[in-house]
Amino acid sequence: MNDPQPLTDAEWQELSDLPEVQEGFGIGLSMPIEGVDGPLQEIAYACKFDFSPQMMPGYGGEVYLLFGDSLEPMVFIRNTDGKLKAA
């Protein structure tokens, strides 16, 4: 069974640095969104899963799910050079 795993501080920072996440959560805006004034891990929930190619044909590696106040998560995987990208 593939249980969700918590993110490290470095992984939270890596997610926070992605333009899609900054835009979606209002990170780094000159006029912050009301109620969004802390680190990403204080305003969102995230977990990761490790997939093998047998579990997810065509991809083997970490899959990250990031939830804010929406029920639809942002999904990220690692590209061939190890950087996170939107799936």
N, C-alpha and C positions, 0 to 999 in steps of 0.2 A: 504494500500500500504506500502511496506517495502522499505523506502528510504535509500540510503547509509549514514552512519554516520562517522564523523571524528574520528580518533584515539586520545587517550590521550597520553601525553608524556610517561607515564608508559607503554602503549601498544606498542608504537614505540620502546621503549627500550627492551621490551619482544621479539618483532620480531627481533631486531638487535642481540639479544643473541642466537638465534636459529642457529645451525650449517649450516642448509640448506641455510639460508639467508646470513650468513657470507661468505660461499663459493660462492654463486651466485652473490654477490655484491662485493666481494673482501675485506670484512671488516676484519681488524686485520691482514692483510698480511704484512710480513716484507718488501715486495716490492709492494706497493699499485698499483692498476690498474690505468692507466693514466686517469685523470679526476674524479677519485673517492676519494675524500679526506675530505668529510664532513659527518655529521650525515646522517643516512638512510633517514630521512624525507626530506633532501635536494637533494637526488639523486633518489628518488622513489616516487610513489604515492600509497597510501593505503586507504582502507575504510573497514567498517565492516557492516554487516547486522545481525539483530536478527531474527532467524527463530524459529517458533513454530513447533512441530511435525506434525501439519496438513499441514504446508507449505512445509516441507521437510521430508517425511516419514523416520523414523529411526534416526532422529537427531533433537534436539531442542536446540538452543543456538546460540552463536555468530559464524559467518563465516567471516573470514578476507581474503581480496584480496590484493595482493601486486604486483605492476607493476613496472618494471624497463624500460629498453630500448627495451624490447620485448613485443609483443602484447599478449603473453600468460602469464597469471598471475600465481603467486604462491598462493595456497589456503591453509588456515589453519583453523582448528577448535579446540575447547577445548576438552580435554579428560576428563574422569570421575573425575580426581583429579584437574581439573581446569587449567592445563597447555596446552599451544598451541602445536599442532602437525600438520604435513603436512596431508592434506586430500587426 
